[in-house]
Amino acid sequence: MSESTAYLAESGETTARRPEFTVKVGNVEIAGWRNKGINGEFYTTSSPTIRYKDDKSDEWKDGSSYGALDLLSLAEAAREASAKIRELSKGRGLSR
């Protein structure tokens, strides 16, 4: 999963920013992020990734190509991520 680095101006330290939530269906993962803008807080998601084991190196890697069954997992993960954003935004008046 991708992580961005936020810099703390006061202390000069860095801290890893973590997603607010992660949805996983099959091998497909979608991370959801809480953001702040001029109109307040809102949620977005990162691009979906698919986890696979590389046959040569025997290591787990992230990809962005989907087979027929992976597309079903992608659709379900997107539905779940959308529902989670609506749930988190409810009552807070958050948009998008």
PDB file as gemmi writes it, atoms N, CA and C in Angstrom:
CRYST1    1.000    1.000    1.000  90.00  90.00  90.00 P 1                      
ATOM      1  N   MET A   1       0.825  -1.165   0.000  1.00  0.00           N  
ATOM      2  CA  MET A   1       0.000   0.000   0.000  1.00  0.00           C  
ATOM      3  C   MET A   1       0.874   1.234   0.000  1.00  0.00           C  
ATOM      4  N   SER A   2       0.443   2.260  -0.711  1.00  0.00           N  
ATOM      5  CA  SER A   2       1.273   3.451  -0.759  1.00  0.00           C  
ATOM      6  C   SER A   2       1.064   4.297   0.478  1.00  0.00           C  
ATOM      7  N   GLU A   3       2.134   4.938   0.924  1.00  0.00           N  
ATOM      8  CA  GLU A   3       2.079   5.847   2.049  1.00  0.00           C  
ATOM      9  C   GLU A   3       2.770   7.123   1.646  1.00  0.00           C  
ATOM     10  N   SER A   4       2.197   8.251   2.053  1.00  0.00           N  
ATOM     11  CA  SER A   4       2.877   9.511   1.812  1.00  0.00           C  
ATOM     12  C   SER A   4       3.521   9.948   3.112  1.00  0.00           C  
ATOM     13  N   THR A   5       4.470  10.830   3.013  1.00  0.00           N  
ATOM     14  CA  THR A   5       5.163  11.307   4.195  1.00  0.00           C  
ATOM     15  C   THR A   5       4.754  12.732   4.461  1.00  0.00           C  
ATOM     16  N   ALA A   6       4.329  12.987   5.692  1.00  0.00           N  
ATOM     17  CA  ALA A   6       3.968  14.347   6.106  1.00  0.00           C  
ATOM     18  C   ALA A   6       5.108  14.903   6.944  1.00  0.00           C  
ATOM     19  N   TYR A   7       5.474  16.124   6.680  1.00  0.00           N  
ATOM     20  CA  TYR A   7       6.557  16.745   7.419  1.00  0.00           C  
ATOM     21  C   TYR A   7       5.983  17.604   8.531  1.00  0.00           C  
ATOM     22  N   LEU A   8       6.515  17.466   9.729  1.00  0.00           N  
ATOM     23  CA  LEU A   8       6.075  18.262  10.860  1.00  0.00           C  
ATOM     24  C   LEU A   8       6.962  19.493  10.943  1.00  0.00           C  
ATOM     25  N   ALA A   9       6.395  20.631  10.635  1.00  0.00           N  
ATOM     26  CA  ALA A   9       7.173  21.869  10.548  1.00  0.00           C  
ATOM     27  C   ALA A   9       7.808  22.244  11.880  1.00  0.00           C  
ATOM     28  N   GLU A  10       7.063  22.048  12.979  1.00  0.00           N  
ATOM     29  CA  GLU A  10       7.577  22.478  14.278  1.00  0.00           C  
ATOM     30  C   GLU A  10       8.835  21.717  14.702  1.00  0.00           C  
ATOM     31  N   SER A  11       8.847  20.418  14.525  1.00  0.00           N  
ATOM     32  CA  SER A  11       9.938  19.611  15.054  1.00  0.00           C  
ATOM     33  C   SER A  11      10.949  19.194  14.006  1.00  0.00           C  
ATOM     34  N   GLY A  12      10.608  19.342  12.732  1.00  0.00           N  
ATOM     35  CA  GLY A  12      11.516  18.915  11.678  1.00  0.00           C  
ATOM     36  C   GLY A  12      11.499  17.410  11.473  1.00  0.00           C  
ATOM     37  N   GLU A  13      10.625  16.693  12.185  1.00  0.00           N  
ATOM     38  CA  GLU A  13      10.541  15.241  12.052  1.00  0.00           C  
ATOM     39  C   GLU A  13       9.611  14.874  10.907  1.00  0.00           C  
ATOM     40  N   THR A  14       9.693  13.619  10.475  1.00  0.00           N  
ATOM     41  CA  THR A  14       8.747  13.116   9.487  1.00  0.00           C  
ATOM     42  C   THR A  14       7.932  12.007  10.134  1.00  0.00           C  
ATOM     43  N   THR A  15       6.734  11.842   9.671  1.00  0.00           N  
ATOM     44  CA  THR A  15       5.881  10.768  10.164  1.00  0.00           C  
ATOM     45  C   THR A  15       5.144  10.162   8.973  1.00  0.00           C  
ATOM     46  N   ALA A  16       4.978   8.851   8.999  1.00  0.00           N  
ATOM     47  CA  ALA A  16       4.271   8.185   7.901  1.00  0.00           C  
ATOM     48  C   ALA A  16       2.783   8.420   8.070  1.00  0.00           C  
ATOM     49  N   ARG A  17       2.149   8.865   7.036  1.00  0.00           N  
ATOM     50  CA  ARG A  17       0.704   9.066   7.051  1.00  0.00           C  
ATOM     51  C   ARG A  17       0.056   7.731   6.719  1.00  0.00           C  
ATOM     52  N   ARG A  18      -0.947   7.357   7.478  1.00  0.00           N  
ATOM     53  CA  ARG A  18      -1.617   6.072   7.271  1.00  0.00           C  
ATOM     54  C   ARG A  18      -3.027   6.300   6.773  1.00  0.00           C  
ATOM     55  N   PRO A  19      -3.543   5.338   5.987  1.00  0.00           N  
ATOM     56  CA  PRO A  19      -4.919   5.490   5.502  1.00  0.00           C  
ATOM     57  C   PRO A  19      -5.913   5.419   6.659  1.00  0.00           C  
ATOM     58  N   GLU A  20      -7.049   6.067   6.472  1.00  0.00           N  
ATOM     59  CA  GLU A  20      -8.147   6.018   7.447  1.00  0.00           C  
ATOM     60  C   GLU A  20      -8.759   4.618   7.484  1.00  0.00           C  
ATOM     61  N   PHE A  21      -8.821   3.971   6.309  1.00  0.00           N  
ATOM     62  CA  PHE A  21      -9.334   2.605   6.222  1.00  0.00           C  
ATOM     63  C   PHE A  21      -8.746   1.925   4.986  1.00  0.00           C  
ATOM     64  N   THR A  22      -8.791   0.599   4.987  1.00  0.00           N  
ATOM     65  CA  THR A  22      -8.383  -0.189   3.826  1.00  0.00           C  
ATOM     66  C   THR A  22      -9.443  -1.248   3.588  1.00  0.00           C  
ATOM     67  N   VAL A  23      -9.868  -1.373   2.347  1.00  0.00           N  
ATOM     68  CA  VAL A  23     -10.826  -2.402   1.951  1.00  0.00           C  
ATOM     69  C   VAL A  23     -10.053  -3.449   1.165  1.00  0.00           C  
ATOM     70  N   LYS A  24     -10.261  -4.721   1.511  1.00  0.00           N  
ATOM     71  CA  LYS A  24      -9.607  -5.803   0.776  1.00  0.00           C  
ATOM     72  C   LYS A  24     -10.663  -6.836   0.392  1.00  0.00           C  
ATOM     73  N   VAL A  25     -10.739  -7.128  -0.890  1.00  0.00           N  
ATOM     74  CA  VAL A  25     -11.624  -8.166  -1.411  1.00  0.00           C  
ATOM     75  C   VAL A  25     -10.767  -9.031  -2.326  1.00  0.00           C  
ATOM     76  N   GLY A  26     -10.633 -10.297  -1.984  1.00  0.00           N  
ATOM     77  CA  GLY A  26      -9.720 -11.161  -2.735  1.00  0.00           C  
ATOM     78  C   GLY A  26      -8.313 -10.608  -2.614  1.00  0.00           C  
ATOM     79  N   ASN A  27      -7.653 -10.421  -3.735  1.00  0.00           N  
ATOM     80  CA  ASN A  27      -6.301  -9.856  -3.743  1.00  0.00           C  
ATOM     81  C   ASN A  27      -6.293  -8.357  -4.032  1.00  0.00           C  
ATOM     82  N   VAL A  28      -7.471  -7.738  -4.117  1.00  0.00           N  
ATOM     83  CA  VAL A  28      -7.579  -6.313  -4.449  1.00  0.00           C  
ATOM     84  C   VAL A  28      -7.699  -5.492  -3.174  1.00  0.00           C  
ATOM     85  N   GLU A  29      -6.894  -4.420  -3.085  1.00  0.00           N  
ATOM     86  CA  GLU A  29      -6.926  -3.518  -1.933  1.00  0.00           C  
ATOM     87  C   GLU A  29      -7.153  -2.078  -2.388  1.00  0.00           C  
ATOM     88  N   ILE A  30      -7.983  -1.354  -1.613  1.00  0.00           N  
ATOM     89  CA  ILE A  30      -8.197   0.076  -1.839  1.00  0.00           C  
ATOM     90  C   ILE A  30      -8.061   0.772  -0.490  1.00  0.00           C  
ATOM     91  N   ALA A  31      -7.172   1.762  -0.426  1.00  0.00           N  
ATOM     92  CA  ALA A  31      -6.971   2.529   0.806  1.00  0.00           C  
ATOM     93  C   ALA A  31      -7.771   3.824   0.722  1.00  0.00           C  
ATOM     94  N   GLY A  32      -8.390   4.193   1.843  1.00  0.00           N  
ATOM     95  CA  GLY A  32      -9.160   5.434   1.920  1.00  0.00           C  
ATOM     96  C   GLY A  32      -8.452   6.431   2.820  1.00  0.00           C  
ATOM     97  N   TRP A  33      -8.428   7.677   2.391  1.00  0.00           N  
ATOM     98  CA  TRP A  33      -7.681   8.727   3.089  1.00  0.00           C  
ATOM     99  C   TRP A  33      -8.590   9.882   3.498  1.00  0.00           C  
ATOM    100  N   ARG A  34      -8.387  10.400   4.715  1.00  0.00           N  
ATOM    101  CA  ARG A  34      -9.073  11.610   5.140  1.00  0.00           C  
ATOM    102  C   ARG A  34      -8.165  12.781   4.795  1.00  0.00           C  
ATOM    103  N   ASN A  35      -8.743  13.795   4.179  1.00  0.00           N  
ATOM    104  CA  ASN A  35      -7.983  14.959   3.739  1.00  0.00           C  
ATOM    105  C   ASN A  35      -8.636  16.225   4.267  1.00  0.00           C  
ATOM    106  N   LYS A  36      -7.879  17.298   4.292  1.00  0.00           N  
ATOM    107  CA  LYS A  36      -8.404  18.598   4.683  1.00  0.00           C  
ATOM    108  C   LYS A  36      -8.189  19.571   3.541  1.00  0.00           C  
ATOM    109  N   GLY A  37      -9.232  20.314   3.218  1.00  0.00           N  
ATOM    110  CA  GLY A  37      -9.159  21.322   2.165  1.00  0.00           C  
ATOM    111  C   GLY A  37      -9.721  22.630   2.668  1.00  0.00           C  
ATOM    112  N   ILE A  38      -9.822  23.584   1.805  1.00  0.00           N  
ATOM    113  CA  ILE A  38     -10.318  24.898   2.217  1.00  0.00           C  
ATOM    114  C   ILE A  38     -11.784  24.837   2.635  1.00  0.00           C  
ATOM    115  N   ASN A  39     -12.510  23.831   2.178  1.00  0.00           N  
ATOM    116  CA  ASN A  39     -13.916  23.664   2.557  1.00  0.00           C  
ATOM    117  C   ASN A  39     -14.104  22.633   3.664  1.00  0.00           C  
ATOM    118  N   GLY A  40     -13.030  22.224   4.315  1.00  0.00           N  
ATOM    119  CA  GLY A  40     -13.125  21.248   5.401  1.00  0.00           C  
ATOM    120  C   GLY A  40     -12.566  19.889   5.023  1.00  0.00           C  
ATOM    121  N   GLU A  41     -12.982  18.868   5.799  1.00  0.00           N  
ATOM    122  CA  GLU A  41     -12.484  17.508   5.586  1.00  0.00           C  
ATOM    123  C   GLU A  41     -13.272  16.791   4.492  1.00  0.00           C  
ATOM    124  N   PHE A  42     -12.585  15.884   3.809  1.00  0.00           N  
ATOM    125  CA  PHE A  42     -13.217  15.030   2.805  1.00  0.00           C  
ATOM    126  C   PHE A  42     -12.398  13.764   2.668  1.00  0.00           C  
ATOM    127  N   TYR A  43     -12.970  12.730   2.057  1.00  0.00           N  
ATOM    128  CA  TYR A  43     -12.311  11.436   1.876  1.00  0.00           C  
ATOM    129  C   TYR A  43     -12.056  11.166   0.402  1.00  0.00           C  
ATOM    130  N   THR A  44     -10.936  10.520   0.140  1.00  0.00           N  
ATOM    131  CA  THR A  44     -10.596  10.047  -1.193  1.00  0.00           C  
ATOM    132  C   THR A  44      -9.998   8.645  -1.055  1.00  0.00           C  
ATOM    133  N   THR A  45      -9.807   7.975  -2.185  1.00  0.00           N  
ATOM    134  CA  THR A  45      -9.139   6.677  -2.155  1.00  0.00           C  
ATOM    135  C   THR A  45      -7.938   6.701  -3.087  1.00  0.00           C  
ATOM    136  N   SER A  46      -6.992   5.834  -2.782  1.00  0.00           N  
ATOM    137  CA  SER A  46      -5.858   5.654  -3.685  1.00  0.00           C  
ATOM    138  C   SER A  46      -6.285   4.721  -4.806  1.00  0.00           C  
ATOM    139  N   SER A  47      -5.475   4.631  -5.818  1.00  0.00           N  
ATOM    140  CA  SER A  47      -5.754   3.693  -6.904  1.00  0.00           C  
ATOM    141  C   SER A  47      -5.759   2.274  -6.351  1.00  0.00           C  
ATOM    142  N   PRO A  48      -6.672   1.433  -6.824  1.00  0.00           N  
ATOM    143  CA  PRO A  48      -6.693   0.049  -6.354  1.00  0.00           C  
ATOM    144  C   PRO A  48      -5.408  -0.675  -6.752  1.00  0.00           C  
ATOM    145  N   THR A  49      -4.976  -1.572  -5.895  1.00  0.00           N  
ATOM    146  CA  THR A  49      -3.824  -2.416  -6.216  1.00  0.00           C  
ATOM    147  C   THR A  49      -4.226  -3.878  -6.070  1.00  0.00           C  
ATOM    148  N   ILE A  50      -3.501  -4.719  -6.742  1.00  0.00           N  
ATOM    149  CA  ILE A  50      -3.712  -6.154  -6.614  1.00  0.00           C  
ATOM    150  C   ILE A  50      -2.406  -6.761  -6.113  1.00  0.00           C  
ATOM    151  N   ARG A  51      -2.508  -7.602  -5.107  1.00  0.00           N  
ATOM    152  CA  ARG A  51      -1.336  -8.266  -4.553  1.00  0.00           C  
ATOM    153  C   ARG A  51      -1.138  -9.601  -5.263  1.00  0.00           C  
ATOM    154  N   TYR A  52       0.113  -9.885  -5.645  1.00  0.00           N  
ATOM    155  CA  TYR A  52       0.410 -11.160  -6.277  1.00  0.00           C  
ATOM    156  C   TYR A  52       1.797 -11.618  -5.857  1.00  0.00           C  
ATOM    157  N   LYS A  53       2.023 -12.907  -5.928  1.00  0.00           N  
ATOM    158  CA  LYS A  53       3.321 -13.467  -5.566  1.00  0.00           C  
ATOM    159  C   LYS A  53       4.123 -13.686  -6.847  1.00  0.00           C  
ATOM    160  N   ASP A  54       5.280 -13.050  -6.918  1.00  0.00           N  
ATOM    161  CA  ASP A  54       6.167 -13.175  -8.070  1.00  0.00           C  
ATOM    162  C   ASP A  54       6.762 -14.575  -8.083  1.00  0.00           C  
ATOM    163  N   ASP A  55       6.590 -15.281  -9.197  1.00  0.00           N  
ATOM    164  CA  ASP A  55       7.069 -16.666  -9.299  1.00  0.00           C  
ATOM    165  C   ASP A  55       8.592 -16.766  -9.221  1.00  0.00           C  
ATOM    166  N   LYS A  56       9.300 -15.787  -9.770  1.00  0.00           N  
ATOM    167  CA  LYS A  56      10.767 -15.846  -9.804  1.00  0.00           C  
ATOM    168  C   LYS A  56      11.398 -15.522  -8.455  1.00  0.00           C  
ATOM    169  N   SER A  57      10.934 -14.440  -7.824  1.00  0.00           N  
ATOM    170  CA  SER A  57      11.556 -14.007  -6.566  1.00  0.00           C  
ATOM    171  C   SER A  57      10.843 -14.557  -5.336  1.00  0.00           C  
ATOM    172  N   ASP A  58       9.649 -15.126  -5.522  1.00  0.00           N  
ATOM    173  CA  ASP A  58       8.831 -15.648  -4.436  1.00  0.00           C  
ATOM    174  C   ASP A  58       8.444 -14.550  -3.431  1.00  0.00           C  
ATOM    175  N   GLU A  59       8.404 -13.282  -3.907  1.00  0.00           N  
ATOM    176  CA  GLU A  59       8.033 -12.151  -3.059  1.00  0.00           C  
ATOM    177  C   GLU A  59       6.645 -11.643  -3.447  1.00  0.00           C  
ATOM    178  N   TRP A  60       5.931 -11.058  -2.474  1.00  0.00           N  
ATOM    179  CA  TRP A  60       4.645 -10.428  -2.743  1.00  0.00           C  
ATOM    180  C   TRP A  60       4.876  -9.045  -3.324  1.00  0.00           C  
ATOM    181  N   LYS A  61       4.102  -8.706  -4.366  1.00  0.00           N  
ATOM    182  CA  LYS A  61       4.236  -7.418  -5.045  1.00  0.00           C  
ATOM    183  C   LYS A  61       2.863  -6.829  -5.296  1.00  0.00           C  
ATOM    184  N   ASP A  62       2.847  -5.526  -5.633  1.00  0.00           N  
ATOM    185  CA  ASP A  62       1.618  -4.834  -6.010  1.00  0.00           C  
ATOM    186  C   ASP A  62       1.561  -4.699  -7.516  1.00  0.00           C  
ATOM    187  N   GLY A  63       0.374  -4.850  -8.071  1.00  0.00           N  
ATOM    188  CA  GLY A  63       0.194  -4.690  -9.503  1.00  0.00           C  
ATOM    189  C   GLY A  63      -1.021  -3.837  -9.803  1.00  0.00           C  
ATOM    190  N   SER A  64      -1.247  -3.605 -11.097  1.00  0.00           N  
ATOM    191  CA  SER A  64      -2.400  -2.811 -11.510  1.00  0.00           C  
ATOM    192  C   SER A  64      -3.091  -3.405 -12.739  1.00  0.00           C  
ATOM    193  N   SER A  65      -2.834  -4.677 -13.023  1.00  0.00           N  
ATOM    194  CA  SER A  65      -3.505  -5.378 -14.114  1.00  0.00           C  
ATOM    195  C   SER A  65      -4.443  -6.412 -13.509  1.00  0.00           C  
ATOM    196  N   TYR A  66      -5.654  -6.493 -14.063  1.00  0.00           N  
ATOM    197  CA  TYR A  66      -6.685  -7.333 -13.471  1.00  0.00           C  
ATOM    198  C   TYR A  66      -7.214  -8.349 -14.463  1.00  0.00           C  
ATOM    199  N   GLY A  67      -7.364  -9.601 -14.004  1.00  0.00           N  
ATOM    200  CA  GLY A  67      -7.991 -10.638 -14.804  1.00  0.00           C  
ATOM    201  C   GLY A  67      -9.502 -10.594 -14.604  1.00  0.00           C  
ATOM    202  N   ALA A  68     -10.218 -11.496 -15.256  1.00  0.00           N  
ATOM    203  CA  ALA A  68     -11.683 -11.503 -15.222  1.00  0.00           C  
ATOM    204  C   ALA A  68     -12.225 -11.601 -13.793  1.00  0.00           C  
ATOM    205  N   LEU A  69     -11.719 -12.517 -12.994  1.00  0.00           N  
ATOM    206  CA  LEU A  69     -12.205 -12.654 -11.619  1.00  0.00           C  
ATOM    207  C   LEU A  69     -11.730 -11.507 -10.729  1.00  0.00           C  
ATOM    208  N   ASP A  70     -10.546 -10.992 -11.023  1.00  0.00           N  
ATOM    209  CA  ASP A  70     -10.038  -9.853 -10.253  1.00  0.00           C  
ATOM    210  C   ASP A  70     -10.940  -8.633 -10.438  1.00  0.00           C  
ATOM    211  N   LEU A  71     -11.523  -8.489 -11.627  1.00  0.00           N  
ATOM    212  CA  LEU A  71     -12.414  -7.355 -11.889  1.00  0.00           C  
ATOM    213  C   LEU A  71     -13.652  -7.405 -11.002  1.00  0.00           C  
ATOM    214  N   LEU A  72     -14.136  -8.617 -10.698  1.00  0.00           N  
ATOM    215  CA  LEU A  72     -15.268  -8.747  -9.776  1.00  0.00           C  
ATOM    216  C   LEU A  72     -14.857  -8.301  -8.371  1.00  0.00           C  
ATOM    217  N   SER A  73     -13.652  -8.682  -7.954  1.00  0.00           N  
ATOM    218  CA  SER A  73     -13.141  -8.237  -6.654  1.00  0.00           C  
ATOM    219  C   SER A  73     -12.946  -6.732  -6.639  1.00  0.00           C  
ATOM    220  N   LEU A  74     -12.454  -6.184  -7.750  1.00  0.00           N  
ATOM    221  CA  LEU A  74     -12.262  -4.740  -7.867  1.00  0.00           C  
ATOM    222  C   LEU A  74     -13.597  -4.007  -7.725  1.00  0.00           C  
ATOM    223  N   ALA A  75     -14.629  -4.497  -8.394  1.00  0.00           N  
ATOM    224  CA  ALA A  75     -15.944  -3.861  -8.316  1.00  0.00           C  
ATOM    225  C   ALA A  75     -16.489  -3.907  -6.888  1.00  0.00           C  
ATOM    226  N   GLU A  76     -16.353  -5.034  -6.225  1.00  0.00           N  
ATOM    227  CA  GLU A  76     -16.846  -5.163  -4.851  1.00  0.00           C  
ATOM    228  C   GLU A  76     -16.032  -4.297  -3.894  1.00  0.00           C  
ATOM    229  N   ALA A  77     -14.720  -4.236  -4.069  1.00  0.00           N  
ATOM    230  CA  ALA A  77     -13.876  -3.385  -3.214  1.00  0.00           C  
ATOM    231  C   ALA A  77     -14.247  -1.918  -3.402  1.00  0.00           C  
ATOM    232  N   ALA A  78     -14.517  -1.502  -4.642  1.00  0.00           N  
ATOM    233  CA  ALA A  78     -14.916  -0.120  -4.909  1.00  0.00           C  
ATOM    234  C   ALA A  78     -16.256   0.179  -4.243  1.00  0.00           C  
ATOM    235  N   ARG A  79     -17.199  -0.767  -4.286  1.00  0.00           N  
ATOM    236  CA  ARG A  79     -18.499  -0.585  -3.643  1.00  0.00           C  
ATOM    237  C   ARG A  79     -18.332  -0.433  -2.138  1.00  0.00           C  
ATOM    238  N   GLU A  80     -17.494  -1.288  -1.534  1.00  0.00           N  
ATOM    239  CA  GLU A  80     -17.260  -1.229  -0.094  1.00  0.00           C  
ATOM    240  C   GLU A  80     -16.558   0.068   0.306  1.00  0.00           C  
ATOM    241  N   ALA A  81     -15.587   0.513  -0.494  1.00  0.00           N  
ATOM    242  CA  ALA A  81     -14.884   1.765  -0.193  1.00  0.00           C  
ATOM    243  C   ALA A  81     -15.843   2.947  -0.257  1.00  0.00           C  
ATOM    244  N   SER A  82     -16.731   2.954  -1.239  1.00  0.00           N  
ATOM    245  CA  SER A  82     -17.727   4.011  -1.373  1.00  0.00           C  
ATOM    246  C   SER A  82     -18.661   4.028  -0.164  1.00  0.00           C  
ATOM    247  N   ALA A  83     -19.113   2.855   0.256  1.00  0.00           N  
ATOM    248  CA  ALA A  83     -19.994   2.759   1.430  1.00  0.00           C  
ATOM    249  C   ALA A  83     -19.281   3.245   2.688  1.00  0.00           C  
ATOM    250  N   LYS A  84     -18.007   2.907   2.831  1.00  0.00           N  
ATOM    251  CA  LYS A  84     -17.234   3.336   4.005  1.00  0.00           C  
ATOM    252  C   LYS A  84     -17.084   4.853   4.025  1.00  0.00           C  
ATOM    253  N   ILE A  85     -16.826   5.460   2.870  1.00  0.00           N  
ATOM    254  CA  ILE A  85     -16.710   6.921   2.798  1.00  0.00           C  
ATOM    255  C   ILE A  85     -18.042   7.566   3.182  1.00  0.00           C  
ATOM    256  N   ARG A  86     -19.149   7.029   2.684  1.00  0.00           N  
ATOM    257  CA  ARG A  86     -20.456   7.583   3.034  1.00  0.00           C  
ATOM    258  C   ARG A  86     -20.713   7.447   4.530  1.00  0.00           C  
ATOM    259  N   GLU A  87     -20.335   6.307   5.110  1.00  0.00           N  
ATOM    260  CA  GLU A  87     -20.509   6.075   6.546  1.00  0.00           C  
ATOM    261  C   GLU A  87     -19.677   7.066   7.370  1.00  0.00           C  
ATOM    262  N   LEU A  88     -18.418   7.243   7.001  1.00  0.00           N  
ATOM    263  CA  LEU A  88     -17.541   8.155   7.737  1.00  0.00           C  
ATOM    264  C   LEU A  88     -17.971   9.616   7.573  1.00  0.00           C  
ATOM    265  N   SER A  89     -18.538   9.941   6.420  1.00  0.00           N  
ATOM    266  CA  SER A  89     -18.940  11.316   6.136  1.00  0.00           C  
ATOM    267  C   SER A  89     -20.287  11.668   6.764  1.00  0.00           C  
ATOM    268  N   LYS A  90     -21.087  10.667   7.058  1.00  0.00           N  
ATOM    269  CA  LYS A  90     -22.429  10.892   7.593  1.00  0.00           C  
ATOM    270  C   LYS A  90     -22.357  11.618   8.941  1.00  0.00           C  
ATOM    271  N   GLY A  91     -23.146  12.631   9.062  1.00  0.00           N  
ATOM    272  CA  GLY A  91     -23.203  13.369  10.317  1.00  0.00           C  
ATOM    273  C   GLY A  91     -22.111  14.403  10.473  1.00  0.00           C  
ATOM    274  N   ARG A  92     -21.078  14.322   9.666  1.00  0.00           N  
ATOM    275  CA  ARG A  92     -19.996  15.304   9.739  1.00  0.00           C  
ATOM    276  C   ARG A  92     -20.169  16.418   8.710  1.00  0.00           C  
ATOM    277  N   GLY A  93     -21.110  16.204   7.800  1.00  0.00           N  
ATOM    278  CA  GLY A  93     -21.311  17.187   6.751  1.00  0.00           C  
ATOM    279  C   GLY A  93     -20.174  17.191   5.732  1.00  0.00           C  
ATOM    280  N   LEU A  94     -19.451  16.057   5.647  1.00  0.00           N  
ATOM    281  CA  LEU A  94     -18.345  15.981   4.690  1.00  0.00           C  
ATOM    282  C   LEU A  94     -18.897  15.683   3.302  1.00  0.00           C  
ATOM    283  N   SER A  95     -18.168  16.133   2.311  1.00  0.00           N  
ATOM    284  CA  SER A  95     -18.627  15.954   0.937  1.00  0.00           C  
ATOM    285  C   SER A  95     -17.658  15.115   0.131  1.00  0.00           C  
ATOM    286  N   ARG A  96     -18.043  14.908  -1.122  1.00  0.00           N  
ATOM    287  CA  ARG A  96     -17.278  14.192  -2.156  1.00  0.00           C  
ATOM    288  C   ARG A  96     -17.431  12.721  -1.963  1.00  0.00           C  
TER     289      ARG A  96                                                      
END                                                                             
